[in-house]
Amino acid sequence: MSNIQTAVTSAIAQSEAASLFTTLVLNSDLSKLTEPQRVEYYKIVCERAGLDPMAKPFDLLMLNGKMVLYANKTTTAQLTANHRLT
């Protein structure tokens, strides 16, 4: 691959990353992500919150036309246990 092709590929990847970032952060919409991207995002969110993703702490819901992560009862239980809350 030539330097120009590499630069173009890199620019496209950065543009796609920026678009995904906008979709996720500014619009809070996961529906534009591919299934593998959703799984990766789910794992990252769980990791940052100190949650076990295998316990399924979040549900993917459609709310107001957007796909969002919804913290369920498992999230509450894990956070309560992790932070020794009562």
N, C-alpha and C positions, 0 to 999 in steps of 0.2 A: 504494500500500500504506500502510495506516495505521501509526501508531507502535506500536500494540499488535501488529499482524500482524508488523511488523519485529522487535519484541522476542521474540515467540514463535518466529519463524523463526530468529533468532539463538540463542535458548536451545536449540532442537532441534539446530542445527548444532554448538553447543558440546557438547551431550550426546553426539552421534554421534562427535565428535572425541575426547571422553574415553573413550568405549567402544572406539574404534579404538586409542587409545593403550594402554589396558589390554590389549587383545588382543595388540598387537605387543610391548610392553615386558614386561609381567608374565607373559603366557602364551606369548610367542614363537610365535604362530600367525598365519600369513598367510592361512589359508584363509577367514577372514571378510571379507577385502578383495575388492573388485571387481577385475576384470582391469586397468582403468586405474589403480586405486590401487596394485596390485602393481607395475606398471611404474614408477610415480612413486617408490614406496618403493625399488625396485631402483636407480633412477637416483640417488636421494639417498644410499643406502648406498655406491654406487660413488664418487660425488663426494667424500664425506667421507673415504673410504679412499684417494683418489687413483688410482682404477682406471678403466680405459676400459670402459664398459658394453657397447660394441659388440663387445668381445672375449669376452663372456659369461663373466665371472669367477666367477659363482655359478650353481648349479643350484637349482631349487625341488624339494625332496624332501618326501615324507610320512614323518615319523619319529614314532613313538609317537602316531599320530593327529593330529599337527600338521604343517602345511605350514611348512617352514623354508628359509632361504637356507643353502646348503651351499657353502663356499668350495672351489673345485676347483683343479686344477693350474694353470690360467691365473691365478688369484689369486696363487698362490705365485710364479709367474714374473714377474708384474707388480710385486709388492711387492719381490721380490729386485732387479729392475732399478731400480725407483724409489729404493730405499734403498742401492743399491750393496753388496748383501750377497753373500757367497760361501758 
